Amino acid sequence: MGKQKGQAVVEFALVLPLFLMLLFGIVYTGLFYSDYLTLSNLARESARAAAIQGMTADDTGEKNYKKIRDQYGEQIRLVTSLYTWTYSDDSCFSINEEQSDTKMVTAKLTARRDDNFPGVGFIKYMLPDSFEIRYSMYKEASSE
């Protein structure tokens, strides 16, 4: 009867690391999707605003997309900061007008993993280094 007490401790010691890995995997996957959904919503709103307002230049020659980017990007903060992005950086957030038979506006957002986030070193290889979101909409406004 006394040997069975030690058996439970050994089984617990074998199962605990696997359970913790599964638990942390679920938590970090949730954090990733939280950031992804936030940026996906921002891309949709930005593309919609650019499609409705058009991409005309104002008196200073600045395209409306910079105003749209500043208006929407300034308001959004990632919940977890597992990924980082800067709305004022053209490599992270851009809105482009496609010239084709059907004119479309495309918003592109790129977020990069923050390796200083707590616990990322442990599951670094399970999360992508960066992800990109593209959202396109047909233009409703003319660009003249």
MOCOR-V895049 format. One record per helix or strand of 2 or more residues. SS is the DSSP state (alpha for helix, beta for strand). FROM is the first residue (numbers start at 1). TO is the last residue. If there is no record, write none. Layout:
<<SS & FROM & TO> <SS & FROM & TO>>
//
This chain:
<<alpha & 2 & 53> <alpha & 64 & 73> <beta & 83 & 84> <beta & 93 & 98> <beta & 104 & 113> <alpha & 120 & 123> <beta & 130 & 138>>
//
